[in-house]
């Protein structure tokens, strides 16, 4: 996964030390809890060498885990997980979205609505605990042995939309379709259930739900995800 995840160029990687870039196999399971532990262990080392470390991103859930910790959430029964998996497979992500909007409207307003796996996980927790997923992942906040400062680089929505379109056009020109074809046999893996790949997979599997080309669908889905990120940031950084 290079083009579809906009991996920094070799020149960018050599200009400043990066971490967690291409650090896992696409076939290796990874989740927010493992990330939290990996990141904290790394920070213990980095803060012995540096006064400041910059975390850049990304998914609100992962930012929250790094900065404040995340509760250990229960696993569902195998029967519940299988039921939701079959519902996702047979009825599509729209059916899970409708359930999530009812059970946890707050998380519904934040999550990438195209990410069926993440929506399924939230529903597993809601149905297992009887509580909203968004409520559980916010408590408790774990004190960190370092000071956190949040910096938001804000652009107008018009400029942001334009930059997204330009970026996707460049990814297509760089060979995104060919990269997606190479990864197509692994499309069942969670790491590939992401914007940039699934639009091609849906087309090739004949389940394209719109008349948009993969490139235009990637632009639209990226824009939707960017708006979710802005919503998440505005709740935590009110002045933006």
Secondary structure as UniProt FT lines:
FT   TURN            3..6
FT   HELIX           10..15
FT   TURN            26..27
FT   HELIX           32..46
FT   TURN            47..49
FT   HELIX           60..68
FT   HELIX           78..91
FT   HELIX           93..103
FT   HELIX           105..108
FT   TURN            109..110
FT   TURN            113..114
FT   HELIX           116..129
FT   HELIX           133..137
FT   HELIX           157..173
FT   TURN            174..175
FT   HELIX           176..183
FT   HELIX           184..186
FT   TURN            187..188
FT   HELIX           190..192
FT   TURN            195..197
FT   HELIX           198..204
FT   TURN            205..206
FT   HELIX           214..236
FT   TURN            238..239
//
